[in-house]
């Protein structure tokens, strides 16, 4: 069973993502969403889901794969550049852990923002901006 500190961090990340979703829904209902706002909310959601703060995410910039790797590195307590070489994911399609983490985040984003994205296009997104653009299009 995880210790209290781990559980507290998990709950804080979940609360952070929920707050972002509430802001998104509130802004949508009030007609206050625009593309830059959606991008800001999507980024905050991703960082909350990946349990990263802005400083930890800074080296990855806008790159979704690097953000997923930074999240895994934090979880595994290793350097981000070691994630790919240390990944021993053994699933049937050969996807690495960062790719799976990205896919799960996109599924959560759709569910919690109440948007339907073209999954193929979403899976091809390389940056937060590209993914946010799909979310913006889905709200229009």
N, C-alpha and C positions, 0 to 999 in steps of 0.2 A: 504494500500500500504506500502511495506517495506521501512524503512528509508534508507538514502543514505549510511550509514555505513554498513548495512546489504547487500545492493546491491553491494557495493564495495568488500566485502568479498566473495560474491558469484561469482562475475566476476573474482576476483583474483584466486579462486579455479579452475574455468573453464579454465583460461589462464594457470595455472600451469599444469593441466592435458593435455592440448593441447600441451604444450611444451614437455612434456614427450613423447607424441605420435609422435611428430616430430622427437625427438631423436631416438625413436624406429625405425621409418621408414627410417631415414637416416642411422642408423647403419645396418639395414637389407639390404638396397640397396648397401652399401659399403662392405657387408660381414663381418662386425665387431661384429655381435651378437654371444655371447656364453652364456652358462647357467647362470653364475654369473651376467653377464650384464643384461640379461632378468629379473632375480630376482630383481636386483636393480631398474630397470625401472618399473616393476610391483608394487613393494612396493611404489615407489614415486607416481605412478598413483593412487593407492589406497588411500594413504594419502591425495593427492590433492582432490580426489573425496569425501573423508570423511571429508575434511576440517580440517585435523589434521597436526600439525608439529611433528617433531621427538620427542620432549620432551613430548608432549601430548600423543603420541603413545607408548612411552617407557614402561609404565606399562603393556600394552597389548602384547608387544613383537611381535611375528609373528602370533599370533592367530587372524584369520579373525573375528570370532564372537566378541571377546573382542575389536578389532579395531572398529567394527560397533557399539558396545555398547559405546565406548569412544566418537565416533562421535555423537551419540544420546544424550549422557550426556552433551556434549558441547553445542549442539543445545538447549537442554531443560534446561541447566544451573542447572544440578543436579549431584550428585556424580555418577561415573560409576557403582558402585555396587548397585545403586538404580534403574538402568534402567530396569532390569528384573522385579522387584517387582512393578514398576510404569507403566509398559507397559500395556496399555488398548486396544491394537490392537483388532479390531473387524472385522476380515475378514472371509470369508467363509471357509478357510482351517485351520484356527487357527494358522497361522504363526505369530510369534512375529515381532516387528518392526525391530530388528537387522537382522533377517533372510531375511526379505523383502529388507532391505538396501543392504545386501550382494548379493542377487540375482540381483538387479538392477545394482550394481557395476560390476558384472560378465558380464551382458549383455552389459554395456557400454564398458568394456574392450575388448570384442570381436569386437564390432562395431568400436571402435576407433583405435585398434591395427590391424584391418583387419585380424583377425584369427577366425577360427571356432573351438570351443571347444566342446567336448562331454559334454553336459549340465548336464547329470547325474553325471559324474565324477567331473565336476567343482563344482556342488552343494554339493558334499561330501568332498571337500577340507576343511581342518581345519586350514591350515596355508598359509601364503603368499608363502612360498617355494613350497608347493604342487601345488598351483595355477600357480605359475611361471613355474613349470616343465611342466604343461599342455600347457602353452603358448609356451614354448621352443619346445615341441614336434610338435605343430601346425605349427611352422615356418620351420620345417625340411622337 
